[in-house]
Amino acid sequence: MSTPTEEELFKSVESELKFLIDEASVSRDIQKLVYSKGFTSVRVFAGIEESKGEVRKMLASLLPLDYAASAENCKHMALLLSTWDAARLQLSIHEKNKADSKLGVQARLVQSTEQASMTAAVEPWHGRLSDSELPSKSLLAAKLEQVEENAPYPEDLRDVTSVEDAATEAYDAIIDPASSVLKIKPGRTMTTPPKTPEELRRRHRRIGLAWEMVRSKHMNRSWLPERCTDAFRKLSDHVLGPRVADLRSGDGRAPAWSLVLQYEAELRKHAYKFVRDGEAADLASALTMACKAPDIMNNFFIVPFTMQVRAPALEVESVVAGSSGGGKGKGKGAGKNGILKSISKKSQTGRKNVCFAYNRKKGCERMLCTCREGRHPWAKEALGILSREGVATWAEEARKCPLSEGVDPGEEEEASSDEDEDGFQKPQLGAGLWGHGPPLAARMLGKHKSFTDGLGLCSPGRWAPQRRLCARECASLGFAEQLGREYTKLLNQNLDVRQVALQLALGRLEKSPFCDELIQEGRELLFCALELVGTKLPVRSRPEGQPFFLAALEELLRISGDPDYRAFYSSSVSFAHGVRVGFKSKTPRVPAVFDRKTRWRKYEEEECDWRCDRENYVSARDHAAVVQRQFEEEEKLGAMLQLDFAEAQARFGEQLAVASLGAIEKKNGTFRVVHDGTHGVGINPGIKIRDQLKSPCAGDIKAVMQELPGCYFGLTGDVARAHRLVKVAEVDCGLMACKTGTSSRIWVNRVGSFGISSAAYHWSRLMSGVGRAVYYALGKSELFLLVYVDDLLWMVREAKGLELIVMSIFYLEVLGLPFAWKKFKGGIDVEWVGFQLCLKGARLGLSELRAQWLINWLTATAQRGTVKIADLASVVGRLSFGLTALGHLRPFLGPIYAWVAAMNGFGECKVPKALVLIFRFLAAALDGSGRLAKVGSKRGHVRELFRTDAKAEGNQIWLGGWALDHSDTKRCRWFSEQLDHTNAPWLFAAGECYRQIASLELLATLAAVVTFGIPECIRGSVSCSAGTDNLGNTMVVARLLTTKFPLACFLMELALQLQRQEADLELFWLPRLQNEEADALTNQCYIAFDPAKRCRFDVAKFEGIVLNQALAAGQDLYEEIGQTRAGREPLVQQRSKCRRTDGLRVSDPWG
């Protein structure tokens, strides 16, 4: 075993013993001798021997220390003996207190020396702590007790007190059960609950400090992280951020402070439970898990918040005026009869309308206040609702009573949102086989989001393999896992599975590698197993026009415990019977599989006439014969039906809509026929999809590569005719009619069609169920399956995973999924949906074909100097998608977005100099290996590197920042620089410099990155963070995108500097009181810092990678944008109008 260094030796010493020895002024050399012999805790040191004489002899021989040799040695021995004496006394008092506290006779006490030692242990990191920051003894005592029992429990925020709060302590009286003597013990120190966000933030910091102080005594508790205050600071940011306390509903409501505190308490409660149950490695990760857990957010915040909905505006009937009379009264001489009394002409059945506003002249204009009976607990607060007639209880604001939704006589009652189309209870969010703890997390456009594999919210693939459920934990999975093992055995007996995987990866297969006999044997195995367990569905039959064995698939999902199994066969609108298009019918809502959709495309209003004979688009007219042949092939597969017009009218009646067709040529020479369900027929505007589809993005791919470090193999596949595999209900087939133009006969689609908005939804729901069936057979196997519409991606870490991939492909073919076998590709370098995955080097980026297309277009446009605005908008969309994998280049899109938005409506314009610069830079950056970026390792602890601030008051403009090199600011590097018209002319482009405070704050962050740098030891491995008191910049750096000048220029430079240093920076918002040191630097107050540690950042001399060029060209660009928005003409007026078919999607497809 290697000898520990002196620093490691001193770190291993218990803080209480260190405090006692330091208090006795024992020299460092003697301390080193004592610690090196293993005396590193009070308990060990106090137990050396029973008397001072024996301790003296023992220390003299063990250290060794000849106390008779010199006066100096004698002094050292005396100090050690006094320390031993103090340790013995402290230990005996401590043990008696622990025993009394367990009996309830005495509260757990913290001695002053104990508190002082713990404080001394944390102050090197946090600086001098004030009494308002230091946790009280009662709080420390509670935490010590929890750590000693190895079981943390949540705090009551009223008990999170400071030393200042405990200045006057209460006492309690209790009778000792052993002696029957009345004893006085310290009482519970309490304070009021936090009333403001800052108070809550201070309580969180106090809790973090308490845990850190306790940790100094119990270093062996692995669940206590080194920096607990950082963990609780992030908890504060979450609770007080835009997702919770600052959340605003559409009608402007904010959550009540009591609800915020309730949710915050639940977060701590669940986090501590994660630690106790071993689901989280430490307290920091447990708090992160709790904050990201959707069930906690939903149950304890979203649901209570949304239940407090405002009542809809109630229609108040017209009022009639009362007759005027004589007398004196409130009506200024008109008397009481002169008041306009609001009288409802029609009373609501069973309801009493009471409103005092009716007694005013103008009546009740805003709302109708309704009295409810006691059985309707709808009030905002518990107001003592009474059911006695004539007694009303009023809430603070109008609320909707969910129990008051009645159905008038004669009206048909619709199925509630909790029931499906057949009246069965819908499985809600959280139903299904969710794994242990929260799902994997991914990062997309600066936001942390739950991982998406394209197979729904209940997909086991959203969890890390070791956190998925298996048959040992969930008995319902036993059937599927046994089936998977049988299929693996069957394949190994008949094939060289590894060879099959390699052939698929090389793209050498034109047809299935599994012979018909093997497929039939696999199906027979499935059918027999289902019949053996007593299935009552026709599992051996395929529905008409379907490749899938939908009854067998439903049974597989039902047995496994999938929440959406009925959609495949049993439901009246199942995939077996035919799904509804959604026109004039409600589309499904499946909360267990999909999130709710909240935003929809807005269609232009136009007249629709289904009786007129619509022409096809040019692309379809020019290839009418080819389209006709394709339709005839589709008819053989049962996907289409050809009818005479009269026959179609008789069959579908008013549900017959003949739409225009378009044809897009594919790479293999065939055409993708697009059914225009929008223009002229208005089918798509009448469809409202209620479930939000989510597909994997670059962030999800990165999450998989980080979860499987050293990923061994990847394979991509494609489903043949994906959207054409979903059967449509007969009643809706007429809505998808068309003509090829070769004859007057009508073609009717019997399956989903490209161009109908609900086709993608139904396919996604079908494919998600098929994919989940595969996961149920895999258990905890290290395999990920991602699905992007009809593109599949398998990723495994070990060679054994090849067997799992082949088995899953075989399983899918057994169920009936048709593959385009020649499109399989794979290996250690994989292309998928335009992204390139280099598994060996753990890099992710754009595919070579797509990167080259962008390079060619950007270079040609920069040379030409003009661009069609419509084309540029398309290219920006392609860049936005591609650069999700290359985050360091995203800031360059900001100025392009701003210019395109300003030039919207113009045909062709001259490209500004700034955009030419950006185009050339992006083209160069994407060339060669620049199209790929390192994925990096999985995010662990985020280390804070520096804090910055900026000041702009009048002519006083300063930047300041300091590196967190040490707990003592005197040993930290720092900078403080002044800006003026000479070194920062861009600052005054918008007039007053205070308008550019966000740019100044980000420039300060950039200065810190350039001046202080990123330590080599953490590059490419962990994230680093920095503190700023500008909340907006935390969002800008997270998303790596802004359209503001000069903020966009600084963001470009910052992103490139970070990419060059292989670092990922997170800006954390700090309240100004927590950023006092940086604030002092902007006020030229340098007392806390050493002048020798000052670094200089000369703004005028700093050229950067692109900063100077961007600032120079950007000013002209944003002046042009401002002029255009003000109604002035751009540099080059509109030259030509672009035809709809001239878009890049048709004229120049992307890779």
N, C-alpha and C positions, 0 to 999 in steps of 0.2 A: 504494500500500500504506500502511495507517495506521501511525503511529508507536506502538510498544509502550509501555505504561505502565512506570513504574519497577519495579513489582512483577513484571510479566511479564518484563522484561529480566533481573532478578536470578534469576528462576525458570529461565530458559533456560541459565544458566551451569552447566557441569559441576562437580560437587561437589568434585573434586580441585583444580581451579584456584581455586575459591572458598576452599577450605581453605588453600591456599598463600598466597593474597593476604591472607586474614584473619590468618594466622599472622605475616605480615610487617607487620601493623598498617597496611595501606594504607587511607586514608580512604575513606568511602563515595562522596564526590563524584568522586574519582579513579577508583574502581572503575567508576562509572557511565560515565565517559569511555572507559575501556578496553573495557567490554562493548559500548557503543554502536557501536564500530568493528568489531565482529565477533569480537573475541578472547575467545571464550567456552569454550575448551577448552585443556587442557595442550598438546596437539599443535599447535594453531594458535599459541598464545602463545610456545611454545618455538621455533617455526620462523620468527619475525619476521626475524631476520638471524643471521649466523654469529658475530659478535663483539659484545662489550659496547659498543664505540664506535659501531658501526653501529646497534645497537639503540637507543642513546641518541638518535642523530640521527633515527631513524625515529619513535620515540615523541614526540620534541619537535615534529616536523612534523605528525604525524597527530592527536595529541590535541586541540589543540596544548598543549605544556607547556614554557614557557621556563624551563629549570632555572637559567639564569644571572641571572634577574631578581630572585630573592629566595632567602633561605636556606630558606624553607618549600617552594618549588618544587624546590630542590636535594634536599631531604630526600625529597620524593615520588618524584623520579626514582631516587634511590638505592634506595628500597624496591622500586620496580618492577624495577630491575636485579637485585636480590637474588632477587626472585620468579622472574625469567626464568632465572637461574642454577640455582635449585632445580628449576624445571620441566624444564630441559634434562637435568639429572642424573637426575631421576626417570624421564623418558621413555626415556633410554638404558638404564637398568637394567631398566625394564619391558619394553622390546623384546627385550633379551638373554634375559630370563627366559622370555618367550613362546616364543622360538626354541628354547631349551633344553628347555622342557616338551614341545614338539612332538616333539623327538628322543628324549624319555624320559630325558635326562640330568639334568634338574632338574625338580622339581615346580613347578607354578604357584605363585608367591609373591605374597603381599599385603604390601606395605610398611606399616610402622606409620603413616606419614602417610596412606596410602591408606585404611587401616582407620579412622583417626581422622576423615577427611573424610566417609566414608560414615556413620559413627556420628553425626557432627554433623548430617548431613542428615535423619536419621530421629528424632532425639531431640526436636525440636520437636513431633512428633505423639505420641510415646509417653512423654515425660518422661525423667528420668534412668534409664538402663538399667544394671542390675547386671551383674557379670561372668558370673553364671549364666544371664542372658538373652542376652547378646551372642553372636552366632555366632563360632566360632573362625575363625582365618585360613584353615585348610585348607578349611572349609566355604565361606567366601566365595570362595576361589580356585576351587573346583569350580564354583560358580555363575557366577563371572565368565567362566570358560572356556565354559560352556554358552551364556551370553548372547552372547558374542563369536561363537560358531558358530551362533547363532540356533536352537539345538536343545536344549530342556530335557529332562533325563532324570531318572528317579526316584532318590531318595536311599536308601542303606542307613541305617536309623535308628541304626545303630552309629556312622555317620560324622557324624551331626547333633550335633556337639559345641559346647560353649560355650568362652568364653575361660577360664573356671575349669577346665574339663576339660583344656585344652591348656596348663596351667601348666607341666607337665613334658612336653616334646615329645620324641618318639623321632626317631632318625636312621637313614637307610639308606645303605649303601655301594653304588656303582655304577661301572662302568668306562665312561669316555667313549669312544665308538667312533671319534671323530675323532683323539684324542690318545693313546688307550690308557692313560689316567691314571686311577687310582682316585680317585673323588670322593665326598665325603660330602654328602648332601642331606637336608633335613627329611623325616621319615617320615610315615606316615599316622596322624593323631590319631583314636583310636577310644575308644568307651565301651561299656558293656553295653547290650543292648536294653532298652526300657522295660518295667518290671515291673508298673506300676500305671497306672490311667487318668490320674492327674495327671501322671505322667512322660510319657505319650504326648501329653497336651495341651501340656506344656512344649516337647516336641520340635516339635510342629506350629507353635507360636508362634515357635520359633527358626528354622524353615524360612521362615515368612512374613517375619520380620525380615531374614533373609539376602537374600530376593528384593527386599525394599524397599530395602535398602542397595545392592544391585547396580544397582537401577533408577536410583538417584541418579546413577550414572555413565553410564547408557545410557537416557536419557529417550525416545529414538526407538524403543524396542522397544514397539510397541503392545500386544503380548500380555502385558506386565507391568502389572497394574492398580496404581493408586495405593496402595490399602490391601490388600496381600497378607495381612496378619495377620488381617483380617476373614474372608477366604476360607478360611484354614486353621482359624480358630476354628469356622466352620460345618462344616468337615470333622470336627473333633473332636466337635462336637455330634451329628453323624450317626453316627459310629463308636461313640461312647460312649453313645448314646441308646437308647431302648426298642426300636428296630428292629434293633439289632446287639448290642452288648455287654450291654445290659440285657434282651435277649429271653429269655423263659422259655417253655418248651414246656409242654404239658398235664401232663406228669409231673414238672414242676419243674426240668428240666435247664436249664443255661445254657451258652452256647457257650464253648469253651475259649479262654483268652487267646491261645494260639498261633494259633487260627483267626481271632480278631479282628485280630491283627497281620497275618496273611496277607491278609485281605480289605482291610485298610487299605492295604497295599502295592500291591495290585492297583488300588485306586481312584486312587492317585497315578500309577501306571504308565499307566493308560488316560487320565487327565486330561492328562498330558504328551504322550501320543500324539495326543490331540485337538488340542492346540496345534500340534504339529509337522505334522499333516496338514491344518491349516487348518479343522478342523470346529468349532472354538470361537474366538470373537473374542479372548478373553484367558484367563488362567489361572484367574480367579475363575469365569467361566462354564464352563470346562472341568471344574473340580472339582464344580460343581453338576450338570453333565451326568452325570458319572461316578456321583455319589451317587444320582441318579434313574434311572440306566440299569438296567432290570430284568434284562438278561442278565448284567451284572456281579454283581449281587446274587444272582441265581439260581445262576450257575456257581461262584462263589468263596465264597459264604457259605451260602445256603439248602441247596444240595445236599450239601455236606460236613457241615453241621450235621444235616440229616435222615438222612443215612446212619448217623449214630451213634445209632440207635434202640435203646431198651432191648429186651431179649428179652421176649416175652410170657410171662406166668406159665405155667409148665409144670405139668401135673397130675402129682403124685407119688402113686403107688399106695399103698395101705394098707401098713402095716408090720407085721411079726410080731415078737413078743418072743422073744429067745433063752432057753434054759433057764438057770436059776440054778445056780451051783455054789459049791464052797468055794474057799478061797484068799484071798489078799490082792491088792488092785489098786485101780484108780482109782474103782471103784464103792463105796468105803467099806465094805470087807469082803465085798461081793458077788462081787468078782473080775471078771476080764475077761468071763467068760461071762454076767455079770449085766447087761452093757450091752445096751440095746435096739438091736439091729442093724437098720438100715433096709434091707430087702431088696425090690427091685422084683420084683413077680410076673411082669411082662411086659417083656421087653427090646425095645428099638426096633431094627428091622431095620437092620443096617449101621452101628449107632452104639454107641459104648462110653460108658457113663455113669460118670463118675468124680466122686466128691464126698467130701471128707474129713469133712463134717458127718455122714455116715452112721455114723461111729465114736463119735459122742456119744450120750448117752442118748436124747434126744428126736428124733433123726434130723434130716433136712434139711427145714425148714419153709418156707423162702423161695424158693429157686430151685435149679435143677439146673445145675451148672457142667459144661459140655461141652467135651471136648478135641477140637480140630479138626486136620485134617492140614495140612501146609504149603501146599497149593495153595489154601487158603481164607484169604486175607489179611484177616481180619475184626477183628483186634485193634485197640484204640484207638490204641496206639502201635506202632512197629516194634520188636517184642520179640525178634527173631531166631527166628521160628517154624521148627520142625524137623518134618520128616515121618517121622522115625525112630520106629518103634513103641515105646511106653512112655515117650516124652518129651512132656511137656505144656507148653503155653505159656498163661499166664493173663493175662487183661486186667484192668484196674482195676475194671470193672463188667461185668455181663452184657450182651452185644451179640448182635444177631441176625445170623446168617450168611446172606446172601442166596442163597448157593449150596446151602444145605442144605434147601431146600424140595423135598421129594420127593413123588411121587405113589404112593400105595399100590396094589397090584395090584387090578384090578377097578374102580378109580375112573376117571371120565372127566376128562380134562385140559381145563380151560377155557382160552380164548384169554387170553394175558397182556395187561396193561394197555397194552403197546406195540403191540398189534395190534387191528385193528377186528374187526367181527363176521364178516368173510370171511377173516380171517387176513392181511390186508395191513398193512404197517407204517404206524402212525399218524404223520403229521407232528407234530412236537413244537413246543413254544413257541419262537417265533423263526422258524418256517418261513413262507414266503410272501414277499411283496414289501415288506419293511420299508424305510422311508426311511433317509436319512442321519442318523446320530446318534439320540438318544432322541426319542420322540414328544413332542407338545405336552404341557404341564402345565396342569392346572386346579386350582382350590382349592375344596374342598367341606367345609363344617363345620369349618374350621380345619386341614384336612389337605391336603397337596399330593398329588395323584393324577395318574396318567396320563390324558390326554385320552380321552374316549369319544365316538364318533359313532354308536354303536348298530349298527355293522357288523362288529364283531369285532376281536380283537387285531391281526389281520394287515391291517386296512383301511388303504389308503394315505391316507385322509382323516384319520388320527390325526397326520399330519405336516404341517408348514407346506408350502404349495404348492412352494416352491423346494427343499424337502428330499425331495420325493417322487421315486421312480424314474420314468424315462421310457424310451422306446425307444432313445435314444442310449446309455443306461447299462445297459439290460437288454433284450437282443434279443427276449425272449419277449413283450414288450409291443408290438412292432411291429404285429402283426396287429390288436389291439384299437384302437390309436391310428389306424391307417389306416382301420378301419371307422368310427371316430368322425368322421374328416375326410370320409369319403364321405357319411355321414348329414347332416353339416352342409351339404355342397354340395347334397344332394338337397332339403333343407328350403328353402334359399335360392332354389333354382330354382322351387319350387312355392308358397311362402308368403312373406308379410311376417312374418318371425320376430319382429321387435320388436312388431308389432301383436298377435300371438298371446300374447306374454308379458304385455302390458298387459291383454288381455281376461281372461287367467287371473287376474291380480292383482285385477281388479275383480269377479271372481266372476260374469261374465256368460255363462259357457258351461254349457250343460246336457248337452252331449255332447262327444265328442272333437273337437278342432280339426283332426285329421288324418283325411282321408277314407279310406274302405276301400281305394281304389286305392293311395294313398300308403303305407298300412300294409303292404299286400301287396307293394309294390315294395321297401320296406325289408326285409321278411322274405326276399324272393327274393334280395336283395343279400347277406344274411347266410348263407342256405343255400348259395348258389353259392360264396361265399368259403370256407365250411367244407368243402364237397365238393372244392374245388380243392386244399386242403391235405391231402386224403386221409382225411377222417373216415370211420369205419366205423359210426357210430351213426346211427339213423333221425332225423336232425335236423329233417326236415320234418313229423314227426308229433307230435301231442299225446297224452300218456297219457290214458286214460279218466277222465273226471271232473276233469280238470285244465285250467286256462286257460293254463298255461305250456308253452313248448317246452323241456322239461327236458333233452332230449338235446342240443339246440343250446346251451343255457345251460352244461351241463357241459363241452362242447367249448371254449366260449369261456374258461371258467375254467381248464381244463387247459392250453390253449395259452398263456395269460397267466402261468401258474405259480402259480395259487391252490392252497393246501394242502388245501382241503375239496371239491374238485370231484366226487369219487366219490359224495357224498351225494345228488346230484341225479338220477342215472340208473343208474349201474353197480352200486352197492351193492345187496345183497339186501334191505336195509331203506331204500332210497332214497325220495325224494319221488315218484318215478315208480311204484315198486312198492307203496308204502305204508309209513308209519312205524309203529313199535310204540308203543302207549300207555305202556308201562312197568310195567303191573301184572303181577307175577310174571315180569317180564323185565327185563333190564338196559338202562337208558337209555344213549344214546351218551356218550362222553367225548372231546371234541375239543380237546386242549390248544393247538393252533395257533390256535384261534378264540376260545375262552373260557377264563377262569380256572376253577380247580377250586372247586366249591361246598363250603363247609365247615359251613354252618348250615342247618337245615331246620325247618319249622314242626312244632310238636308238636300232634298231634291227640288229642282226648279219646277214650278207649277206649269203644266201644259195640258191642253185638251187631249183626251184619249177617246178614240173612236174604234171600237173593235170590229165594226162592220166594214171598214175600208180595207182594201187590199194593199198591204204595205209592201214596198219594194225592199229587196235585200241591199246591203252595202256593196260597194264596188268589189271589194275583196272576195265576197261570196258569189257575186254575179259572174266575175271573170273565171271562177273555178267551179261553176255550178255542176258540171258533170262529175268532178271529183267528189264534191260534197254529196251528190246523189248516190255514188257508189259506197261512200262511207256509211250513209244512212241505211243502205240495203244490208250492209254487214252488221250494223247495229240491230236491224230488225231480226236477223237470224239469232242474235243473242238475247232477244226478248226486251231490248231497251227502247225500241221505237215501234210505231204502228202507222201504216199508211192507209188513209181513208179518203173517200170522195168528200167533197165539201158538204154536200147534203147529208151524207151519213154522219159526218163529224158533228154537224149542227144538231141532228136528231139525238146523237149520243150524249153530247155535253151541254146543249142548250146555251144558256147565257154564260156558261163557264168556258166558252171557246174564245180564245184570243190568239190571233195569228200575228207573230212578231217578226221583225226583220232579223236577218242573219248576217254575221261577219265571219271571216275565215282568216286565221293567223297561221302562216306556214311555220312548221317546226323543223328542227335540224335534220330529221330523217326524211323530209320531203312530204310528209303527211300534213294535214291541216287540222288545227283545233277550231272547231265550229263554235262560235259564240252566239248565244241566243240573247237578243236585246230585250230584256224584260222591263226596261225602263221607259224608253221613248215610244210614244204612240199608244202603248198598251197599259202602262202605269202599274204593272204587277209589282215591281220592286218598291215603289213608294207606298204600296199598301201592305207591305210585309214589315213587321216589327220583331226583330230577333230579341229575345229577353235574356239570353245567356251570353256572357262575354267570352269569346274564344281567345285563347292565349297559346302562342307557339314559342318554342325555345329560341332564344336570341344568343348573341355573342357572350353575354354575361353568364347564361346557363351553360354554354359549352365550356367556358373558362372554369365554372364551378365544378364541373365533372372532372376536368383535367387536374384541378387542384385536389379533388377528393381521391383521385386515383393517380398519385404521383408515380412517375415512371410507367405511364400507361403503355401497355404492350402492343395492342392491336386495335384497329378501328375498321369498320365495314359499313358501307352505305348501300342502300337498296331503294327501289322505287316500286310503288304499287301501280299496276296497270289499270287504266280507266277508273281512277279513284272516285271521282264525283259521279261517274256513271254506274256505280255499284249500289246506290241507294234507291230502293223502290218507292215510287210515289203513289199515293192513294188514287184510285180510279177517278174519284170525284174531282181531283185537281189536275189530271193529266191534260185536259183541254186548255188549261192556262198556259201550257208550254207547246203550243202548236206553231208550225212554221211551214214554209215552202222552199224548195230548192231552186225553183225557176225553170226546171226542165219540163214540168207538167203542171196542170192545175190542181193536182191532188195535194192533200194536206198530210204533213208528217206530224205525228203527236209523240212527244217524249213521255215514256213511261217510267223514267228514272231521273235523277237529278241532272241538271243541265248547266253548263258554264253560262253565266250571265243571269242566273236566278239567284238572288241574294241569300236564300235559305239553303242552297245546295251545299255550301261550304260548312254550314253549321251541322246539318244532318250527317255529313261525312265525318266530321270531327267527332261527333258523339258516337258514331258507329266504330270508328277506328280506335277511339280511346278505350272502349270496352274490350275490343280484341287485344289491344296492347296490355291492358291490366290482367287479362287472362294469362298472358305469358309470364308476367311478374309473379302471379300467384304460384306458378309451377317452379319458380326459381328460388324461393325462400330468401336467404341472406347472401346469395351468390353475388360476387363482385362483378356485376354487369349493369350497364346503363343502356337503356333504349330510349332515344329521343325521336319524336315524330313531328315533322314540320309539314303539315297537310298530308302529302303522299310520299314524302321523302323520309326514309328511316336511317338512323345512325346507331350502330352498336359500338360500344367501347368496353374493353376488358383490360385488366391489369396483368394477368398471367397467361401462360400458354394454355392452361386448362380452360381458360375462357373461350378458346376456339370451339371447344366441344359444346359449351353453353350457347354460343351464337348459332351454330348449325342446328342444335336441338330446337331453339326458338323459331328458326326459319321453318323447320319441318313442322313444328306445332302449328304455325300460322297457315301453312299450306294445307294441313289436315283440316283445319277449320274452314278453309275455302278461300283464303286471301290470295288473289292472283298477283304474281310478281312479274315485272319486266326484267327477266333474268339477265339480259345482256347489259343492263345498266348497273349491275353490282360492281362496286370498286372498293378497294381497301388496302390496308397495310399500315405502315407507320406514318405515311403522309397521305392524308385523306382530304378530299374536297367535298363539301356538303353545303348546299343552298348558298353557294357563292363564297363561303369561308374556306380557308385552308388551315388544316390542323396538322402541325408537325409534332407528332407525339414524342419522338426521340428527344428533341430539344425543348419540348414543352413551350411551343410558340403557336400563336394564333393570329390570323390576319385574313387578308383578301386572297382569293384564288388568283393564280397568275393571269388567267384570261380576263377576269374582271378588272384587275389592276392595270393591265395593258390597255384595256379599252379606255379607262379613265385617263391614263397618261396621254394617249393619242388625242382624246377629245380636248383635254385641258391645254395641251401644247398647241394644237391647231387653232383653238379659239384665241389663245394669247397672241399668236402670230397674226391671225386675221384681224383682230382688234374690234370686231363686232360680234354680236350674239343675239339669237332669237330668245326673247324672255321666256317663252314657253319651253324651249329646249333647256335653258339654264335651270328653270324650275324642276324639270325632270332630273337633270344631273345632280342638283342639290339633294333631291330625294334619294338618289343612288349613293351619293357620298354620305348622307346621313345614316343610311343603313350600313354601308361598308365600314364607316369609321367608328361604329360601336365596338369594333374589335381593335381599333387603333385610337384610343382615347386621346393621345397626345396631339393628334391632328384635328380634333373636333373644334378647338377654338377658332380655326381658320374659316369655319362655316358661318360664324356670326356676321361679319361684314357682308357676305354673299346673301344671307337671309335678308338683311336690312335693305340691300339694294334691290333685290328681286321684289320685295314687298312694295317699295316705293315706285318701281317701274311697272307694276302690274297694269296690264291694259295696253302697253306699247308693244309693237310687233318686233322690231329689231333696233338695238341701240349700240352705241359705242361703249366698249368695255372700259371702265375707269382704270387709271394707272394702278390703284391699290388692288383691284381685282386681278389685273394682269400679273402683278407681283405674287398674289396668293396662288393663282393658277400655276405659275411656273414653279413655285415652291412645292406645292402639292404634287406636281408631276415628278419633280426630282425626289421628293420624300417617298413616293410609292414605288420608285424604280428599284429593282434588285431585291435585296433582303429587307428593304424598308417597308415592304407590304406586310411584314410579319412583326409581331411584338411578343416579348416574353410574357408568359402567363403568370409566373411567380408562384410562390408557395401560398398555402392557405393562410388566411389572415389570422394572426395570433394577437399578442399584446401590442397595442398601438403606443408607441413611445413619443412623448411630446418633446420637441427639439427646441422650439423658440417661441417667443411671444412678441408681437409687434403692435404698433399703434401709429396713428397719423393725426395731425392737427392742422386746421386751416381757419385762422381767425384774422381777418383783415389781411395785412401783408405778412403776417407770421405764419409760415408754412413749414412744418417740420415732420420728418419721419424718424421713428425710433424703434429699436428692437433689441432684445438680448437673448442669448443662447442659454438654455437650461443645462449648463455644463456641471453645475454644482449647487448644493442647497444654499451656499453662501454666495450672494450676488457679487461680492468682491472678487470671486474667483471665476466669474463668468465673462465671456466676451460680449460686447455690446456696440451699438452704433447709434449716432444721432446726427442727422443731416438736415440742412436747411435748403429749401427750394425757392427759386425766384424766377423772374422773367428771362434771365440769362440762361440758366441751366435747364429750365422746364417751360418753354414757351407754349407748349400744347396745353398747359394747365389753365391758361387764361383764354382758351378758344371759345368757351361757353360763357364768358363774362366773369362773374364772381367765382373765385377759386373754391369757395365752400361747396359749390355745386358738384365739384369733382372729388368729394371726400371718399367715395367708394373706390375710385381709381387710385387715390393716394394710399388708402389702406392696402390695396392689392400690390401697389408698388413697394410698400414697406415689406410685405410678405416676400416678394421677388428679391428685394435687397437682402433679406435674411437668408434665403436659399443660396444666393450667389456668394454672399460674404461669409456665412458660417459653413455652408456646404452640408452634405449628408454623410455621416460617418460610413466608412467602407464596410464596417462590420455588420451593418444592417441593410445594405443595399440589396435589392432583389429578394429579400427574405421577409421583412415585416413592413408594415405601414408606419409612417411617421406622421405626427400631427403638429399643429401649431395653433397658438391662441390668438384670437383677434376679437375686438369688441364691435366689429361690424358684422351684423347677422347676415346681411345680403351677400357679402363675399363668401360666406360659408356655402351658400347655394351655388354661386358662380363657379367656385373651384370644384364643387362636387359634380356639377353637370358639365363642366368644361365648355361652357357656351354662354355668350352674351352678345347682344347686338349694339351695345353702347360704346361710344368712343370717348376717351382713349382706353377704357376698361378692357375692350377686346384685344388691344395691342399688348397690354401687360399680361393678359391671360395666355395669349399665344406664346410669349416669351417664357412665362412660368412653366407652361406645359412642356415645352422643349427642354428647358433646363432640368426639369424633373426626369424626363425620359432619358436624357443624357446621363444622369446619375442613377438610373434604374430605381427610382423611388416613387412611391405613391403617397401623395400628401393629402391629409384631411385637415381642413380648417375647423376648429371648434370655436363656437361663440363663447366668449367670456364676459360676464358682467363687468362693468368698468371697475367696480371695487376689487375684483380679482385680477385686474390687469394694471394695477397701480404703478408697478415698476416701469412698464413700457410707457404709460401715460406721463410719468415723471421725466422720462428721456425726451419726450416731445416738448416738455416745458423747460428744458435745459437744466434740470435738477439731477446732478450726477453724484450725489452724496453716497448713494448705496453701491456705487460701482468704482472699480479701480481704473484710473486713467490709463495705466499701462495695458489694460485689456481692451482698449477702444479699437474698433476696426473702422475703416473708412469706406464709404460707398459714394463715388463721384458720379452723379447722374449724368453730367455732361460728357464724361469720358467713357461711360459704359455703353458699348455698342450692342452687345448681346448677339443672339443668333439672327433674329429678324426684327428686333425692337425698333432700331433707328429707322429702317426702311418703312416699317409699318406705320410709325408715327408720322413720318414725312408724307407718305401717300394717303394715309387715312384721313387727314384733315380735309383734303380736297374731296375725297369720297363722301364724307358725311356732310360737307357743305352742299354738294349736289343733291344728296338725299333730302336735305332740309328744303332746298329750293323746289324740288319736285313735289314734296308734300305741301308746300305753300301754294301750289297751283301753277308754278312756272314750268316751262318746257325743259326737258332734259337736253343733254348735249347734242343728241341726234334724235330727231323726231321719228315717229312711226313711219316705216318704209313700206311694209307689206303685211297683209293679213295672212296668217298661216291656216291652211286647211286642217280640219280635225284629224284626217288620216296621215298628216305629215309629222305626227308626234314621234319622238324617239322610240317609243315602245314598239311602233310598227316599222319605222324606217331604219332604225339602228338598234336592235335589241342588245341588252347588256349581257355579254358573255354567255 
